[in-house]
């Protein structure tokens, strides 16, 4: 397989993934990038010469985010029938995308410069299920440290309400209740308390800025209406009372957090979702080494845990995993989840 075939294959797989997750219009817009590769637009040339791994970099979704932004801003109304699935022929979609690119080539080109900020609050449901599980094994008090926090939607984890297969959690008066389709038995009912939540990102998004909030919303697949409601609720909560989110490299930030004094009776937790693939291998190794070192020092009074919801690159499934110390820190597969929180399959 030559490089062009690799890029086309990556785009096709991303399109199939979108289709399988209820986003057929997004899938067609992904496939339209294959036709763009044959043209002479700057976007087409950027796609055809993509230097990295198409799927790991989420390259097709960078472009679809740009298209959605133009539509939301009223700059590309012809995309409306595509998003509404009124226009489904791929050649017709290709023609519309080519016309939009012809008018907005430079603006769309800039969307390739960074990965999609799919900051999805629905993933907090998986985190909370894992915390219920951990509470029955470590302590019932947690200090949460999230890397790749983006705009901080999952840093609101203690402000959302949850219905996890009948297990209710979170504030009774939460302005947003996350209730994914639950598959399998419910998680343990063990109650817990979140003492602190903080996060970092290389390029955090401040949703108090309207332009930043609009960009974040553009990455939401237009077919997923429930996600827009969660995003709006999250933005409102952050604008009312912010989150502890700083600009930092994940490896450096985690090393600093692990070096801080830890309160007795509180489990220190590293958590992250759909971000590991964007962290360079050398920085991944640094985080793993820091966690292993801290885990070796963990005690029953000051436990350590690692909770992640990340893509298995072999199966393209999003796996919820947990490790905790003291002990051997063995990885436990707790379940699988839809990337944007629509459903959780609990394995426990």
TANOR-V980751 format. One record per pair of residues at least 4 apart in sequence whose C-alpha atoms are under 8 Angstrom apart, sorted by the first residue. I is the first residue (numbers start at 0). J is the second residue. D is the distance in Angstrom with one decimal. If there is no record, write none. Layout:
# TANOR-V980751
{{I	J	D} {I	J	D}}
This chain:
# TANOR-V980751
{{0	4	5.8} {0	5	6.4} {1	5	6.3} {2	6	6.3} {3	7	6.3} {3	47	6.7} {4	8	6.0} {5	9	6.2} {6	10	6.3} {6	46	7.9} {6	47	7.2} {6	49	7.5} {6	53	6.3} {7	11	6.1} {7	33	6.2} {8	12	6.2} {9	13	6.2} {9	52	8.0} {9	53	5.4} {9	54	5.8} {10	14	6.2} {10	29	6.4} {10	30	6.5} {10	32	7.7} {10	33	7.4} {10	53	7.0} {10	54	7.5} {10	59	6.2} {11	15	6.2} {11	29	7.6} {11	30	6.4} {12	16	6.2} {12	54	7.9} {13	17	6.3} {13	26	7.5} {13	29	7.3} {13	54	6.7} {13	59	7.1} {14	18	6.2} {14	25	7.3} {14	26	4.1} {14	27	6.9} {14	29	5.5} {14	30	6.4} {15	19	6.1} {15	26	6.6} {16	20	6.3} {16	26	7.8} {17	21	6.5} {17	22	5.1} {17	23	6.5} {17	25	6.4} {17	26	5.3} {18	22	4.9} {18	23	4.6} {18	24	7.9} {18	25	7.6} {18	26	5.6} {19	23	8.0} {20	337	7.7} {21	222	7.1} {21	223	7.8} {22	26	6.3} {22	220	6.9} {22	221	7.8} {22	222	5.6} {22	223	7.5} {23	27	6.3} {23	84	7.6} {24	28	6.3} {24	81	6.0} {24	82	5.3} {24	83	7.6} {24	84	6.1} {24	87	7.8} {24	222	7.6} {25	29	6.2} {25	63	7.0} {25	82	7.6} {25	220	6.7} {25	221	7.7} {26	30	6.3} {27	31	6.2} {27	87	7.7} {27	89	6.4} {27	92	6.9} {28	32	7.0} {28	63	6.5} {28	92	7.1} {28	93	7.7} {28	96	7.5} {29	33	7.8} {29	59	5.7} {29	60	7.3} {29	62	8.0} {29	63	6.7} {30	34	7.5} {30	89	7.8} {31	35	6.5} {31	89	7.3} {31	92	6.7} {31	93	4.8} {31	96	6.8} {32	36	6.4} {32	43	7.1} {32	46	7.4} {32	59	7.5} {32	93	7.8} {33	37	7.4} {34	38	7.3} {34	93	6.5} {35	39	7.9} {35	40	7.4} {35	42	7.5} {35	43	4.7} {35	93	7.8} {35	97	6.8} {36	43	4.5} {36	44	6.2} {36	46	6.4} {36	47	5.3} {37	43	7.1} {38	43	6.2} {38	44	7.8} {39	43	6.4} {39	44	6.7} {40	44	6.3} {40	100	7.4} {40	101	7.2} {40	104	6.8} {41	45	6.1} {41	104	6.3} {41	105	7.2} {41	108	6.8} {42	46	6.2} {42	100	7.5} {42	104	6.3} {42	105	7.8} {42	107	7.0} {42	108	5.3} {43	47	6.1} {44	48	6.1} {45	49	5.9} {45	108	7.7} {49	53	7.4} {51	56	6.9} {52	56	5.8} {53	57	6.0} {53	58	5.4} {53	59	7.4} {54	58	6.6} {54	59	7.9} {55	276	6.0} {55	277	7.2} {56	114	6.5} {56	276	7.8} {56	277	7.0} {57	61	6.6} {57	114	6.5} {57	115	7.1} {58	62	7.0} {58	111	6.9} {58	114	7.2} {59	63	6.5} {60	64	5.9} {60	115	6.5} {60	218	7.7} {61	65	6.6} {61	110	5.7} {61	111	5.5} {61	113	7.3} {61	114	6.2} {61	115	5.5} {61	218	7.9} {62	66	6.4} {62	107	6.9} {62	108	7.9} {62	110	6.1} {62	111	6.4} {63	67	6.1} {63	218	7.6} {64	68	6.2} {64	110	7.5} {64	115	7.3} {64	217	5.3} {64	218	4.6} {64	219	7.6} {65	69	6.4} {65	107	5.6} {65	110	5.8} {65	217	7.1} {65	218	7.9} {66	70	6.4} {66	75	7.8} {66	107	7.3} {67	71	6.1} {67	217	5.4} {67	218	7.4} {67	221	7.6} {68	72	6.1} {68	213	7.5} {68	214	6.7} {68	217	4.9} {68	218	8.0} {69	73	6.3} {69	74	5.0} {69	75	5.5} {70	74	5.6} {70	75	4.7} {70	76	5.7} {70	78	6.6} {70	79	7.5} {71	217	7.5} {75	99	6.5} {77	81	7.8} {77	95	6.9} {78	82	6.3} {78	95	7.1} {78	96	7.9} {79	83	6.1} {80	84	6.0} {80	85	5.0} {80	86	5.4} {81	85	6.1} {81	86	5.1} {81	87	6.8} {81	92	6.9} {82	221	6.6} {82	222	7.3} {86	91	7.4} {86	92	7.2} {87	91	7.5} {87	92	7.0} {88	92	6.4} {89	93	6.0} {90	94	6.3} {91	95	6.4} {92	96	6.2} {93	97	6.1} {94	98	6.3} {95	99	6.3} {96	100	6.1} {97	101	6.1} {98	102	6.6} {99	103	6.1} {99	104	7.8} {100	104	4.7} {100	107	7.2} {103	107	6.0} {104	108	6.0} {105	109	6.7} {106	110	7.4} {107	111	7.6} {108	112	7.8} {115	218	6.3} {116	149	6.3} {116	215	6.3} {116	218	6.6} {117	215	7.4} {117	218	6.1} {117	219	6.8} {118	148	7.4} {118	149	6.1} {118	150	6.6} {118	151	7.4} {118	152	6.2} {118	153	7.6} {118	215	7.6} {119	152	6.6} {119	153	7.3} {119	226	7.4} {119	230	7.5} {119	339	5.9} {119	340	7.5} {120	152	5.3} {120	153	5.3} {120	229	6.6} {120	230	7.2} {120	233	7.7} {120	339	8.0} {120	340	7.7} {121	125	8.0} {121	177	6.4} {121	179	7.6} {121	226	7.7} {121	229	7.7} {121	339	5.9} {121	340	4.2} {121	341	7.1} {122	126	6.7} {122	153	7.3} {122	272	7.4} {122	308	7.9} {122	338	7.5} {122	339	6.4} {122	340	5.1} {123	127	6.0} {123	153	5.8} {123	156	5.9} {124	128	6.2} {124	161	6.7} {124	163	7.2} {124	177	6.7} {124	178	7.6} {124	179	7.4} {124	340	7.3} {125	129	6.3} {125	308	7.6} {125	319	7.0} {125	336	7.4} {125	340	7.9} {125	343	7.1} {126	130	6.2} {126	270	7.9} {126	306	7.1} {126	307	7.8} {126	308	8.0} {127	131	6.3} {127	156	7.8} {128	132	6.4} {128	163	7.2} {128	186	5.8} {128	187	7.8} {129	133	6.1} {129	186	7.9} {129	306	7.2} {129	321	7.2} {129	333	7.3} {130	134	5.9} {130	191	7.6} {131	135	6.8} {131	186	6.7} {131	187	5.7} {131	188	6.4} {131	189	5.5} {131	190	6.5} {131	191	6.9} {132	136	7.0} {132	186	6.6} {132	187	5.7} {132	189	7.4} {132	347	7.7} {133	137	5.7} {133	138	7.3} {133	139	7.9} {134	138	5.2} {134	139	4.6} {134	140	7.5} {134	189	6.2} {134	190	7.1} {134	191	6.3} {135	139	7.4} {135	187	7.7} {135	189	6.1} {137	266	6.9} {137	299	7.1} {137	302	6.5} {137	323	7.8} {138	264	6.3} {138	265	6.3} {138	266	6.0} {138	302	7.6} {139	189	7.9} {139	190	6.8} {139	191	4.4} {139	192	6.1} {139	264	8.0} {139	265	7.4} {139	266	7.8} {140	191	5.7} {140	192	4.8} {140	193	5.8} {140	194	6.5} {140	264	6.7} {140	265	4.9} {140	266	6.2} {141	191	7.7} {141	192	6.3} {141	193	4.9} {141	194	5.7} {141	195	7.1} {141	265	5.3} {141	266	4.8} {141	267	6.0} {141	268	6.9} {142	193	6.3} {142	194	5.5} {142	195	4.9} {142	196	6.2} {142	265	6.6} {142	266	6.1} {142	267	4.9} {142	268	5.9} {143	193	7.5} {143	194	8.0} {143	195	6.1} {143	196	4.7} {143	197	6.4} {143	267	6.3} {143	268	4.9} {143	269	6.3} {143	270	7.0} {144	196	6.1} {144	197	5.2} {144	198	5.5} {144	253	7.9} {144	256	8.0} {144	267	7.7} {144	268	5.9} {144	269	4.9} {144	270	6.0} {145	154	7.5} {145	196	7.8} {145	197	6.3} {145	198	4.5} {145	199	6.6} {145	269	5.9} {145	270	4.8} {145	271	5.5} {146	198	5.7} {146	199	5.2} {146	200	6.2} {146	249	5.7} {146	253	8.0} {146	269	7.7} {146	270	6.7} {146	271	5.6} {146	274	7.9} {147	198	7.5} {147	199	6.0} {147	200	4.6} {147	201	7.3} {147	249	7.2} {147	271	6.6} {147	272	7.7} {147	274	5.9} {148	152	7.5} {148	153	7.1} {148	154	7.4} {148	198	5.7} {148	199	5.6} {148	200	5.4} {148	203	7.1} {148	244	7.4} {148	271	7.7} {149	199	7.7} {149	200	5.8} {149	202	7.0} {149	203	4.9} {149	204	5.7} {150	203	5.7} {150	204	4.4} {150	205	6.0} {150	206	6.6} {151	155	7.0} {151	198	7.3} {151	203	8.0} {151	204	7.9} {151	242	6.7} {151	244	6.7} {152	156	7.7} {152	230	7.7} {152	233	5.9} {152	234	7.8} {154	196	6.1} {154	197	6.5} {154	198	7.0} {154	242	6.5} {154	243	7.7} {155	159	6.6} {155	233	7.4} {155	242	7.3} {157	169	6.4} {157	170	7.7} {157	193	6.6} {158	169	6.7} {158	170	6.5} {158	173	6.1} {158	174	8.0} {159	169	6.0} {159	170	6.8} {159	173	5.4} {159	174	6.9} {159	175	5.4} {159	176	5.8} {159	177	7.0} {160	167	7.6} {160	168	5.9} {160	169	4.4} {160	170	5.7} {160	171	6.8} {160	172	7.8} {160	173	5.3} {160	174	7.7} {160	175	6.1} {160	176	4.3} {160	177	6.1} {161	166	7.8} {161	167	5.5} {161	168	5.1} {161	169	6.1} {161	176	5.3} {161	177	4.8} {161	178	5.7} {162	166	5.6} {162	167	4.6} {162	168	6.7} {162	176	7.4} {162	177	6.4} {162	178	4.7} {162	179	7.5} {163	167	6.2} {163	168	8.0} {163	178	6.2} {163	179	6.9} {163	181	6.5} {163	185	6.5} {163	186	7.3} {164	180	7.6} {164	181	5.1} {164	182	7.6} {164	184	7.3} {164	185	5.0} {164	186	7.7} {165	185	6.9} {166	185	6.6} {166	186	7.2} {166	187	7.9} {166	188	6.2} {168	190	8.0} {169	173	7.3} {174	232	7.1} {175	229	6.8} {175	232	6.4} {179	340	6.3} {179	341	5.1} {179	342	4.7} {179	343	6.4} {180	341	6.2} {180	342	4.4} {180	343	6.3} {181	185	7.7} {181	342	5.8} {181	343	5.3} {181	344	6.2} {181	345	7.5} {182	342	7.4} {182	343	6.0} {182	344	4.5} {182	345	6.1} {183	344	5.9} {183	345	5.3} {183	346	6.8} {184	345	6.4} {184	346	7.6} {185	345	7.0} {186	345	7.2} {186	347	6.9} {196	243	7.0} {197	242	7.2} {197	243	4.8} {197	244	5.9} {198	243	6.3} {198	244	4.8} {198	245	6.5} {199	203	7.3} {199	244	5.3} {199	245	4.8} {199	246	5.6} {199	247	5.7} {199	248	7.5} {199	249	6.7} {199	252	7.2} {200	244	7.5} {200	245	6.6} {200	246	5.2} {200	247	5.6} {200	248	6.7} {200	249	6.9} {201	246	5.4} {201	247	5.2} {201	248	5.6} {201	249	7.5} {202	246	6.2} {203	244	7.4} {203	245	7.1} {203	246	6.0} {204	211	6.3} {204	212	7.8} {204	215	8.0} {205	211	6.3} {205	212	7.4} {206	211	5.6} {206	212	4.6} {206	234	6.2} {206	237	7.5} {206	238	7.5} {207	211	7.7} {207	212	7.2} {207	234	7.5} {207	237	7.5} {207	238	5.7} {208	212	6.3} {209	213	6.1} {210	214	6.3} {211	215	6.3} {212	216	6.3} {212	234	7.6} {213	217	6.2} {214	218	7.0} {215	219	7.4} {216	227	7.2} {216	230	7.3} {219	223	7.2} {219	226	7.1} {219	227	7.3} {223	227	7.3} {224	228	7.0} {225	229	6.5} {226	230	6.1} {226	339	7.8} {227	231	6.1} {228	232	6.2} {229	233	6.1} {230	234	6.1} {231	235	6.2} {232	236	6.2} {233	237	6.2} {234	238	6.1} {235	239	6.2} {236	240	6.0} {236	241	7.3} {237	241	4.4} {237	242	6.4} {247	251	7.2} {247	252	6.1} {248	252	6.0} {249	253	6.0} {249	282	7.8} {249	286	7.8} {250	254	6.2} {250	282	5.8} {250	283	7.3} {250	285	6.1} {250	286	5.2} {251	255	6.3} {252	256	6.2} {253	257	6.0} {253	269	8.0} {253	286	7.0} {253	289	7.8} {254	258	6.3} {254	286	7.5} {254	289	6.2} {255	259	6.6} {257	289	7.8} {257	290	8.0} {257	293	6.8} {261	265	7.3} {261	267	7.5} {261	301	6.7} {262	301	7.0} {263	300	5.3} {263	301	5.4} {264	300	5.1} {264	301	6.0} {265	300	7.3} {265	301	6.0} {265	302	7.1} {266	301	5.9} {266	302	4.7} {266	303	5.5} {266	304	6.9} {267	301	7.5} {267	302	6.4} {267	303	4.9} {267	304	6.2} {268	303	5.9} {268	304	4.7} {268	305	5.5} {268	306	7.1} {269	304	6.4} {269	305	4.8} {269	306	6.2} {270	305	5.9} {270	306	4.7} {270	307	5.4} {271	275	7.7} {271	306	6.9} {271	307	5.1} {271	308	6.5} {271	309	7.8} {272	307	5.7} {272	308	4.5} {272	309	5.5} {273	308	6.4} {273	309	4.8} {273	310	6.5} {273	338	8.0} {274	278	7.0} {274	309	7.2} {275	283	7.6} {275	309	6.8} {278	282	6.4} {278	283	6.2} {279	283	6.3} {280	284	6.2} {281	285	6.4} {282	286	6.3} {283	287	6.2} {284	288	6.1} {285	289	6.1} {286	290	6.1} {287	291	6.1} {288	292	6.1} {289	293	6.1} {290	294	5.8} {291	295	6.2} {292	296	6.8} {293	297	6.3} {293	303	7.6} {294	302	7.9} {294	303	6.1} {294	323	7.7} {294	324	5.3} {294	325	6.4} {294	328	7.4} {295	324	7.5} {295	325	7.0} {296	325	7.7} {297	301	5.8} {297	302	5.2} {297	303	6.1} {297	324	5.9} {297	325	5.2} {298	302	5.4} {298	324	7.3} {298	325	5.5} {299	325	6.5} {302	323	7.2} {302	324	5.7} {302	325	6.2} {303	323	5.6} {303	324	5.2} {303	325	7.3} {304	321	7.1} {304	322	5.5} {304	323	4.1} {304	324	6.3} {305	321	5.5} {305	322	5.1} {305	323	6.3} {306	319	7.3} {306	320	5.8} {306	321	4.5} {306	322	6.7} {307	318	7.7} {307	319	5.7} {307	320	5.4} {307	321	6.5} {308	317	6.2} {308	318	5.4} {308	319	4.5} {308	320	6.5} {308	336	8.0} {309	317	5.2} {309	318	5.6} {309	319	6.9} {310	315	5.8} {310	316	5.6} {310	317	4.3} {310	318	6.2} {311	315	5.2} {311	316	5.4} {311	317	6.1} {311	318	6.7} {312	316	7.6} {316	335	7.0} {316	336	7.7} {316	337	8.0} {317	335	5.5} {317	336	5.6} {317	337	6.6} {317	338	6.3} {318	332	7.0} {318	333	7.8} {318	334	6.0} {318	335	4.5} {318	336	6.5} {319	332	6.1} {319	333	5.5} {319	334	5.1} {319	335	5.5} {319	336	7.2} {320	330	6.5} {320	331	5.5} {320	332	4.6} {320	333	5.5} {320	334	7.2} {321	330	5.7} {321	331	5.2} {321	332	6.7} {321	333	7.0} {322	328	5.1} {322	329	5.7} {322	330	4.9} {322	331	6.2} {323	327	7.9} {323	328	5.0} {323	329	7.4} {324	328	5.4} {332	346	7.3} {332	347	7.2} {333	345	6.2} {333	346	5.1} {333	347	4.4} {334	343	7.1} {334	344	5.4} {334	345	4.5} {334	346	4.7} {334	347	6.4} {335	343	5.9} {335	344	5.1} {335	345	6.7} {335	346	7.8} {336	340	6.4} {336	341	7.7} {336	342	5.7} {336	343	4.3} {336	344	5.9} {337	341	5.7} {337	342	5.4} {337	343	6.5}}
